[in-house]
Amino acid sequence: MTEPEKTVAQQTEDRLESLAETVREKFNKVTKGTYRDRVVEGRFAEQGDKGGDKGPAKIERQQD
């Protein structure tokens, strides 16, 4: 890459990083951080373990 191309690429990368940070801040403001906090704390990953579908119930039958 030539020097002007490198400069343009760096400027584009910097702008995208700035945009990503702005979007993160606005998203956290709208959701008050709750969604991100749940993901970070792993609540969604554990959700299936706390109740959900436990499969078919075992039924013991008496033989007559």
HELIX and SHEET records of a PDB file:
HELIX    1   1 GLU A    3  THR A   31  1                                  29    
HELIX    2   2 THR A   34  GLU A   41  1                                   8    
HELIX    3   3 ARG A   43  GLU A   46  1                                   4    
HELIX    4   4 GLN A   47  LYS A   50  5                                   4    
END                                                                             
